[in-house]
Amino acid sequence: MSLESSLSDPFSLHEKRLKLLHRAAADPMTRMAALSKTVHRDNLLSSKTKGLIALGMAVQSGSDGSMAEITSALVKAGLSRAELVEACGVFLQMGGHPGQVKAGQVLEFYDNFCSQLAV
């Protein structure tokens, strides 16, 4: 993957880096995956609600790869665009201008993942 294509596809770059890290540190990565699975199970909060919390943290941290990965998981979990737009309002309120920029990226990721699922 070229640098230019990796910059335009943060999800692929993020996946590539996670695979590299998993090969280098398999045990901690396996434990992290198990923790994530446990934490995101439906309980008092739904997995979608937990995903939106995680997405808000990714937006605040500015991590394109995390935003793409979490948005992809939320699309697969059935999150509607309207639900995402409402959450983006919170991102804007909490993050000011940087939140505005990242919320726009999240909407773009959502639209891209939905169009990929439709193909």
Secondary structure per residue as TSV (DSSP state, phi and psi in degrees):
chain	resnum	aa	ss	phi	psi
A	1	M	-	360.0	129.5
A	2	S	-	-75.9	159.8
A	3	L	H	-59.5	-41.9
A	4	E	H	-62.3	-45.7
A	5	S	H	-70.2	-32.7
A	6	S	H	-68.5	-32.8
A	7	L	H	-70.9	-29.3
A	8	S	H	-86.8	-9.2
A	9	D	-	-132.7	79.2
A	10	P	H	-63.6	-26.9
A	11	F	H	-67.1	-45.5
A	12	S	H	-64.0	-42.0
A	13	L	H	-63.4	-42.2
A	14	H	H	-61.8	-46.5
A	15	E	H	-60.4	-42.7
A	16	K	H	-60.9	-43.8
A	17	R	H	-67.4	-38.7
A	18	L	H	-64.3	-40.2
A	19	K	H	-63.5	-41.7
A	20	L	H	-61.3	-45.8
A	21	L	H	-65.4	-39.0
A	22	H	H	-63.9	-39.7
A	23	R	H	-64.7	-36.8
A	24	A	H	-80.4	-32.4
A	25	A	S	-139.0	65.3
A	26	A	H	-60.5	-45.3
A	27	D	H	-62.8	-52.1
A	28	P	H	-62.9	-36.0
A	29	M	H	-67.6	-38.7
A	30	T	H	-64.8	-41.4
A	31	R	H	-66.7	-37.6
A	32	M	H	-64.9	-40.8
A	33	A	H	-63.1	-41.0
A	34	A	H	-64.8	-41.3
A	35	L	H	-62.4	-45.0
A	36	S	H	-60.2	-44.2
A	37	K	H	-61.1	-42.9
A	38	T	H	-65.6	-46.8
A	39	V	H	-64.7	-37.4
A	40	H	T	-88.8	4.0
A	41	R	S	-65.1	144.5
A	42	D	-	-59.6	134.0
A	43	N	S	-151.1	-129.6
A	44	L	S	-63.7	-36.1
A	45	L	S	-102.8	139.5
A	46	S	-	-71.2	160.4
A	47	S	H	-63.3	-32.3
A	48	K	H	-66.0	-41.6
A	49	T	H	-61.8	-44.5
A	50	K	H	-63.5	-38.1
A	51	G	H	-63.5	-39.5
A	52	L	H	-67.2	-35.6
A	53	I	H	-63.1	-46.4
A	54	A	H	-61.9	-39.5
A	55	L	H	-64.3	-40.6
A	56	G	H	-60.2	-39.5
A	57	M	H	-68.7	-37.7
A	58	A	H	-65.7	-39.9
A	59	V	H	-61.5	-46.3
A	60	Q	H	-63.5	-35.3
A	61	S	H	-79.9	-18.1
A	62	G	T	79.4	18.6
A	63	S	-	-84.5	102.1
A	64	D	H	-59.0	-43.0
A	65	G	H	-62.3	-43.5
A	66	S	H	-66.0	-41.4
A	67	M	H	-61.0	-43.5
A	68	A	H	-65.6	-45.4
A	69	E	H	-62.6	-45.8
A	70	I	H	-68.9	-40.9
A	71	T	H	-61.4	-42.4
A	72	S	H	-58.9	-45.7
A	73	A	H	-63.5	-38.2
A	74	L	H	-68.0	-37.7
A	75	V	H	-60.0	-47.2
A	76	K	H	-64.6	-27.7
A	77	A	T	-82.2	-2.6
A	78	G	T	93.4	15.5
A	79	L	-	-62.6	131.7
A	80	S	-	-83.4	159.0
A	81	R	H	-63.1	-37.5
A	82	A	H	-62.2	-40.1
A	83	E	H	-63.8	-41.9
A	84	L	H	-65.1	-41.9
A	85	V	H	-60.8	-40.7
A	86	E	H	-63.0	-42.9
A	87	A	H	-63.9	-37.1
A	88	C	H	-61.0	-31.1
A	89	G	H	-60.4	-40.0
A	90	V	H	-66.7	-41.8
A	91	F	H	-58.8	-41.2
A	92	L	H	-63.5	-47.3
A	93	Q	H	-63.4	-40.8
A	94	M	H	-83.0	-25.6
A	95	G	H	-112.2	-1.5
A	96	G	H	59.0	-145.2
A	97	H	H	-61.3	-45.2
A	98	P	H	-59.0	-37.3
A	99	G	H	-63.9	-36.0
A	100	Q	H	-63.2	-46.5
A	101	V	H	-62.9	-47.2
A	102	K	H	-69.5	-35.6
A	103	A	H	-62.4	-37.8
A	104	G	H	-63.4	-38.7
A	105	Q	H	-63.7	-42.8
A	106	V	H	-60.8	-42.6
A	107	L	H	-62.2	-39.6
A	108	E	H	-63.5	-44.0
A	109	F	H	-59.0	-46.6
A	110	Y	H	-56.4	-51.5
A	111	D	H	-60.2	-40.4
A	112	N	H	-65.2	-44.5
A	113	F	H	-66.3	-39.1
A	114	C	H	-64.5	-41.2
A	115	S	H	-67.7	-32.3
A	116	Q	H	-67.8	-37.4
A	117	L	H	-69.9	-29.1
A	118	A	H	-75.3	-19.1
A	119	V	-	-76.5	360.0
